Amino acid sequence: MRAFGIELSPNVRSIAGKRKFLTPIERASIVTARVAGVSRQVLAAKFDYSLTAITCTVKRV
């Protein structure tokens, strides 16, 4: 367990091990590749994120 008051970095995987936050560099890479025509499935496998995360990232820009 973590002690109360210890600040955690947002770039680490969660306790469950499945969720992590995209860095600005990853976001830019995903959007650039998607605009260039790379499929969502390829990007999800390359960056180890879900298809939903890829889709939402591209929609936000």
Buried (B, 14 or more C-beta within 10 A) or exposed (E): EEEEEEEEEEEEEEEEEEEBEBEEEBBEBBBEBBEEEBEBEEBBEEBEBEEEBBBEBBEEE
